[in-house]
């Protein structure tokens, strides 16, 4: 009797909760698809300002060097100073979101870092102090990578289940849209400010960068909106705050298998030939191929333009076929061919840059999931944190090295250097193939074989 009364009481409470949500329109009901689409838009634009402003130096490479009186080595410090804080924060970002700030306040705080960092960066140009611009990039970097962690956490919290892969793809596409818009807009913003002020110079540069900061303010408003929506959904649906799920234990590093260390080498060797290249490529296209500044900005953004639609499609392809190592090998070889074409030929660079865009998207889809195949779930947070940390360390060091090589040897030697970095990644891929083959070949299984293996091991794990 008591048990039946308890059940009736629970059903009554559930009815009250359902009635509570029925009082809202589809756009205001947190459980309804229309409302979640509004939340998804806020999630996608949350990182727009960060990605837009990250490559401001690349979009204004020539102007920054001229107006601030820099050489290329000093110019590339702007990218190095962004990466330095993330050598450490890759381990701490998830912890701060989970245990210290919470997802809502954490997202707002990291958005503030991005916004304030961009303002300091612009202010450094306005007052003609390059050291202040570096400080701004450092502050910007503190928020940038951690904001991406917060964005993913919100996605898991609101779209856990069958929609999650689509949401991650949309977020990545929006990030690439931000980078693409920056590459093609900032030059025009600078030219407009030059017309308004009557001359080029550090004040014109600072004004253009301050206008770019408006995108960071917009992203901050999205962070505030997300905090409101999430708090409201917690009250109405009685759900908990999202967590990153990352458990960082540095002692796990000693247990990492050889395959994981080879994945780290591939990650560093590959990405240092992409991002520093994009940071310096605009002047390269102008000087070697006689492109106009507008044409150079457009072709320099083609990697991001292709990545926006290609990443979800290639991710779907890799999911359906498996064979991750083969896909990574294809991406690395294609990237090497693209860099060799840019270095040793005068062919139209559009073809090489399209190859670079496709291979960049393919590698991201095939490489990062392999980490989950070689380490147990309780070590995933440490493994991904360590991977991002090494990647940022490599980007910081190679950015400075690339600037020095360009100043002393020129673009041909710089391209040879990038080819050498990709060759290092290629050697690591080949070693990974053979090591994985000797240890059972799990990384290079087809999708159907991997599904059968997971099905067979599921009862054991239970």
ABEGO torsion letter per residue (X at the ends): XAAAAAAAAAAAAAAAAAAAAAABBAAABAABAAAAAAAAAAAAAAAAAAAAAAAAAAAAAAAAAAAAGBBAAAAAAAAAAAAAAAAAAAAAAAAAAAAAAEAAAAAAAAAAAAAAAAAAAAAAAAAGBAAAAAAAAAAAAAAAAAAAAAAAAAAAAAABEAAAAAAAAAAAAAAAAAAAAAAAAAAAAAAAAAAAAGBBEAAAAAAAAAAAAAAAAAAAAAAAAAAAAAAAAAAAAGBBBBBAGBBBBAAAAAABBAAAAAAAAAAAAAAAAAAAAAAAAAAAAAAAAGBBAAAAAAAAAAAAAAAAAAAAAAAAAAAAAEGAAAAAAAAAAAAAAAAAAAAABABBAAAAAAAAAAAAAAAAAAAAAAAAAABBAAAAAAAAAAAAAAAAAAAAAAAAAAAAAAAAAEAAAAAAAAAAAAAAAAAAAAAAAAAAAAAGGAAABBAAAAAAAAAAAAAAAX
